[in-house]
Amino acid sequence: MANKFKFELDRAGVKELMQGSEMQSIINGAGRAVQSAAGDGYSLTTGVGRTRAQALVYADTPKARALNRKNQTLQKALGSVRV
């Protein structure tokens, strides 16, 4: 008995979902949580890329960059956040 089910991904719909205001809000919240967990000296940039909403948390001061190199602060902050 052959299965005649055919699945076709609605790429435009997926793109709209990944770039929509609701996804931007979720991504922004997650980015703020990582930034807060990392501590002082870390900055957050959010935006919408070609295919999805995105957030970037980075060490913005020399002290934060040094601490991140030594302690992997951003990696630990990312691991501690649950969305």
C-alpha positions as CSV (number, residue, x, y, z in Angstrom):
1,M,0.0,0.0,0.0
2,A,1.8,3.1,-1.2
3,N,1.6,6.3,0.8
4,K,0.5,9.2,-1.5
5,F,1.2,11.9,1.0
6,K,3.2,14.8,-0.5
7,F,4.7,17.5,1.6
8,E,5.6,20.8,0.1
9,L,7.2,23.5,2.3
10,D,5.7,27.0,1.9
11,R,9.1,28.8,1.8
12,A,7.5,32.3,1.7
13,G,5.4,31.4,4.8
14,V,8.5,30.1,6.7
15,K,10.4,33.2,5.8
16,E,7.5,35.4,7.0
17,L,7.4,33.4,10.3
18,M,11.2,33.6,10.8
19,Q,11.3,37.4,10.1
20,G,8.0,38.4,11.7
21,S,7.5,40.7,14.7
22,E,6.7,37.8,17.0
23,M,9.9,36.1,16.2
24,Q,11.8,39.4,16.5
25,S,10.4,39.8,20.0
26,I,11.4,36.2,21.0
27,I,14.9,36.7,19.6
28,N,15.3,40.1,21.3
29,G,14.2,38.7,24.6
30,A,16.7,35.8,24.3
31,G,19.4,38.2,23.4
32,R,18.7,40.4,26.4
33,A,18.7,37.4,28.7
34,V,22.2,36.4,27.4
35,Q,23.5,39.9,27.7
36,S,22.2,40.2,31.3
37,A,23.7,36.8,32.2
38,A,27.1,37.8,30.7
39,G,27.2,41.0,32.8
40,D,28.7,44.4,32.3
41,G,30.6,45.3,29.2
42,Y,28.5,43.2,26.8
43,S,26.3,44.7,24.1
44,L,23.3,43.4,22.1
45,T,22.5,44.1,18.5
46,T,19.3,42.7,16.9
47,G,18.0,42.9,13.3
48,V,16.4,41.0,10.5
49,G,18.6,39.2,8.1
50,R,17.9,37.8,4.6
51,T,16.1,34.8,6.0
52,R,15.5,35.3,9.8
53,A,15.5,37.6,12.8
54,Q,18.8,37.5,14.6
55,A,20.6,38.8,17.7
56,L,24.3,39.3,18.4
57,V,25.7,39.6,21.9
58,Y,29.3,40.6,22.0
59,A,32.0,41.8,24.4
60,D,32.1,45.6,23.9
61,T,34.8,46.7,26.3
62,P,38.5,45.6,26.6
63,K,37.8,44.2,30.1
64,A,34.8,42.2,28.8
65,R,36.8,40.9,25.9
66,A,39.7,39.8,28.2
67,L,37.3,38.1,30.6
68,N,35.5,36.4,27.7
69,R,38.7,35.0,26.4
70,K,39.8,33.7,29.8
71,N,36.4,32.4,31.1
72,Q,34.3,31.8,28.0
73,T,31.7,34.2,29.5
74,L,29.4,34.4,26.5
75,Q,29.4,30.7,26.0
76,K,28.4,30.1,29.6
77,A,25.8,32.9,29.5
78,L,24.2,31.3,26.4
79,G,24.2,27.9,28.1
80,S,22.5,29.4,31.2
81,V,19.5,31.0,29.3
82,R,16.4,29.1,28.6
83,V,13.9,30.6,26.1
